[in-house]
């Protein structure tokens, strides 16, 4: 009888360790590895959840900051005739007069300066030169150019203002020192900059000179030479060659943080164009004319508004501006405005110069505006 095969014996599940000596049970080893893999997976999931939670908290903080931001919703515009430059007797005095107007607008947070023509020159841009005192020249152009020059941050002026005869004495004027005139090492959320003509990879945006030691890479690819308002990222790597930021509208520092971000300059061919060419869709919902023939400003209160316009007359007052405008059929300037005010009743001089009227009127109206917007005026 043939030998029957012996029954199979269950071989012990063993595995040599790394030293090749002691034997270990492979089932236990496999279970241990499986447990370690499970722990690694759980750790990875926990890290992802923590990142999502941190991101949600950051977004919540941003929304909370936006809700708590002390933005300024209204705008303040002033209009002055370019003929005020004829009241100066030398190029140095003309420049200083423009500097006084710029300082007054900056001190009282004016957002828009309109320079209108009373002489029928139909000037709508700053191309050309002012020919001289007393001549029918381009006083509006020179005034506009100097105002633009002073409003521009110092580190951007070489990019936008080449050597020009109108700016011959502008370098000695008092600086506006507005919040957007940043120092090189000053930390800020917003900065003004100029797009640089440097090649960038497609989809990598553009480089902007914001007056810092490092350039800023923005999120959009824009044409070189443009002036832009940049919102800098709060978190950035100090070892990086550039800062990171995004382009925002020029009004964002004002509407989001309540910062005064300079003024824009607009040229109008006549007094009526000041109203009809308003850059705001809603137009000016509160217009104020200033004259010694107006009502006492101490006795009035302002109604809520979004865009306020204050108009000043020239050497002969607003009456001359109305008479020289062929588009207007009225003779009384008070009918053009919601309020026609005398901001300095009982004046001791026969005349108040326009640069003086700016300071007096804006100082008087500042208290009226603060009463309408008590939470915004502090910013």
Buried (B, 14 or more C-beta within 10 A) or exposed (E): EEEEEEEEEEEEEEEEEEEEEEEEEEEEBEEEEEEEEEEEEEEEEEEEEEEEEEEEEEEEEEEEEEEEEEBBEBBBBBBBBBBBBBBBEEBEBBBBBBBBBBBBBBBBBBBBBBBBBBBEBEBBEBEEEBEEBEEEBBBBBBBBBBBBBBBBBEBBBEBEBEEBEBBEBBEEBEEBEBBBBBEEEEEBBBBBBBBBEEEEEEEEBBBBBBBBEBBBBBBEEEEEEEBBBBBBBEEBEEEEEBBBBBBBEBBBBBBBBBBBBBBBBBBBBBBBBBBEBBEEEEEBBBBBBBBBEBBEBEEBEBEEBEBBBBBBBBBBBBBBBBBBBEEBEEEEBBEBBBBBBBBBEEEEEEEBBBBBBBBBBBBBBBEBBBEBBEEBBEB
